[in-house]
Amino acid sequence: MKTIWNESVVIPARNHLPGNLTVDTAVIGGGLAGILTAYYLSQAGKQTVVLEADRIGSGQTSGTTAKITSQHGLIYERLQNTIGKKEARLYASANQKAILEYERLIRARSIFCDFKKCSACLYSVSDSACLQRESKAAMEAGILSQFSKETELPFSVKGAIHFPNQAQFHPLKFLEAVSSLLTIYEKTPVRTVKQDKHQQILSTPYGNVFAKDVVFACHYPFPLIPGYYFLKMYQKRSYVLALSNAQTLKDMYLGIDKNGLSFRSAKDLLLVGGYGHRTGKSVQNPYQALRRTSHFLYPSSKIQGHWSAQDCITLDHIPYIGRFSSQSPHWYVATGFQKWGMTSSMISAHLLTDLICGHSSVYENLFSPMRHHVRASAMEFLTHAMESGKGLLSGIGPQNLRCPHLGCKLVWNPSENTWECPCHGSRFDCQGHLKNGPAQKNLFSS
Ligand code: FES
């Protein structure tokens, strides 16, 4: 997958694991969440190693639009109504702190990563009432929020809410700088993790890593049991075009209407994203739809690149960050970031470092993967159960191509030339090679 981020930065390759190794903490996954968690654990004095199945930053960190923001769609009103005002305030404060911490770290380490402070803006072309309610809820949660009818976009809106002091950056320039301080082994897939009496044993093709604690920061955690993440998380795919000769935006934008678009500038390019869908649900050509809309909005623009990214969606729309399960006291997880991987990665790094170092955190309960927010999760739970049931049932039959994860019927996505699983979002290229988990095997491996 070539994106504007990995076309402009080449991160030096690392070797695979040289053999058996004993450390304090093993982090599985070298995306932003894994690298930041390893960084803060190392700063706290923990001997930490990152094990990456491919190359660091080669997954969703390359495909993100890299908005560092606490504005996550219409989340604050929903949180207030489903889990409470106190929790909405905690969610806001965790994300606002994450933005400040990026700024502090980037300054402290003199990281040149095109970091830029700007506003984040939600807009609607059809409804202003829900934006006004969201703005009020965000203010009550402690975030400065301004409602207006003005944006920089080339169409009129019914309403928009602006959060000032948010940010954007080049994710791979940042990742490269932070990762240079860490011990990382690439092309080292972790096959299994076993709990022993005093340690965790991670097996890889090149040897075992023995660790006191293990962090699953591999996008979608692969163990089925414990944790049962396949019951409470699915994936969504969305699409991005990079346009030249379009418009340079000062701020970042996200539409909340059906097929609302995301906009942000990156130097002289404009990134336009949207047309997301549950992975494995066949849709009409999303790139064509994006191209058509972009051409309508910016008739002189030229497409300089396109790519897609995949996000894990939790049932209550809050990431799962914390202890993996009650049966695995030394396992931790960072996943389910929705589309908000930048702030969620920083929250994960701090929260997991606190927990692994034996400190308490005010955010532990809010993000705990073991929480049960029945009211907030009901709709997504029913939809996920229905989609998974359908996928499993249609996977029965010898002629169907079945997912090696749990056997759902795979669906061809012609826009990406991939086989995709509607149950939990595993993806395979046209030759059957695994591109995204939670499956761990290629399609045709014995
Ligand atoms: Fe779970 Fe395919 S990803 S069955």
Residues whose N, C-alpha, C, O or C-beta is under 5 A from the ligand:
A	BS01	FES	C403 H405 L406 G407 C408 C421 C423 H424 G425 S426 P438 A439
